[in-house]
Amino acid sequence: MLPHDLPPHTTVYGYFPKWQRKGIWEQIHDQLRSQIRQGQGREINSTVAIADSQSVKTREKRVRSAVLIVAKKLKGANAI
């Protein structure tokens, strides 16, 4: 459900994929982030990146599980 101050959902959902394809959402995000960082007296571009190793392990496990499921389905399809 969209807030009442936005246009009808058909209009919003019509523009969203177009703007996403053209990279407009990324530009808006980058501009807002720059303005917020500058307003906080920080450098516009971040110099730090954080990788959560627990998330990486979880992601790898899901990918392996998905590959095994697909492999089993393919093997079953060949048996028919």
C-alpha positions in Angstrom: 0.0 0.0 0.0 1.4 3.4 -1.0 1.1 6.6 1.1 -1.9 8.8 0.1 0.3 11.7 -1.1 1.8 9.6 -4.0 0.1 9.3 -7.4 -2.0 6.2 -8.2 0.0 2.9 -7.8 -0.2 2.2 -11.5 1.7 5.5 -12.2 4.3 4.8 -9.5 4.8 1.2 -10.6 5.0 2.3 -14.2 7.9 4.7 -13.5 9.8 2.5 -11.1 11.2 -0.1 -13.5 12.0 2.6 -16.0 13.9 4.7 -13.5 15.6 1.6 -12.1 16.8 0.6 -15.6 18.1 4.1 -16.3 20.0 4.2 -13.0 17.9 7.1 -11.7 17.2 5.5 -8.3 20.9 5.0 -7.8 21.6 8.6 -8.7 18.9 9.8 -6.2 20.4 7.5 -3.5 23.9 8.7 -4.1 22.9 12.4 -4.1 20.9 12.0 -0.9 23.8 10.1 0.8 26.2 12.9 -0.2 24.0 15.6 1.1 23.5 13.8 4.4 27.2 13.1 4.9 28.1 16.6 4.1 25.4 17.9 6.5 27.0 15.8 9.2 30.4 17.3 8.5 31.8 14.0 7.1 33.5 13.3 3.8 31.1 12.9 0.9 32.5 9.5 -0.1 32.9 6.8 2.5 36.4 5.3 3.0 35.3 2.3 5.0 33.6 -1.0 4.0 32.4 -3.6 6.4 31.9 -7.3 5.5 29.9 -9.4 7.8 31.5 -12.9 7.6 28.4 -14.5 9.1 26.2 -13.2 6.3 28.7 -14.5 3.7 28.6 -18.0 5.2 24.8 -18.0 5.3 24.6 -16.9 1.7 27.1 -19.6 0.6 25.1 -22.2 2.4 21.9 -21.1 0.7 23.5 -21.2 -2.8 24.9 -24.7 -2.2 21.5 -25.9 -1.1 19.8 -24.4 -4.1 22.3 -26.0 -6.4 21.8 -29.4 -4.8 18.0 -29.1 -5.1 18.3 -28.2 -8.8 20.7 -31.0 -9.4 18.3 -33.5 -7.8 15.4 -32.3 -9.9 17.5 -32.6 -13.1 18.6 -36.1 -12.1 15.0 -37.1 -11.5 13.9 -35.6 -14.8 16.5 -37.7 -16.7 15.2 -40.9 -15.0 11.8 -40.5 -16.5 
